[in-house]
Amino acid sequence: MLHFAFAIYSIAFSVTSGAIAVAIIMAGFFSFPTMIGALIAGALISLPLSYFILKQMDWSEPDKRHAARPDRWYIR
């Protein structure tokens, strides 16, 4: 589950920090410290967001419709 957390965190981080950076640029505060602040804010917001997304995923039992056919496991 940890590899899914890293994948979801990387996507959530890039989306949230990008959205915050665009909002800061549109507000007229384009400078290096504000962009660094957007990256830090995106990193902090992405942690609970990725946790929430992982909790929404169903980890109890695999879906039978996505399983391989039983005859594919035997060597012919």
Secondary structure, DSSP 8 states (H G I E B T S, - for coil): -HHHHHHHHHHHHHHHHHHHHHHHHHHT--SHHHHHHHHHHHHHHHHHHHHHHHHHS--SS--GGGS--GGGGS--
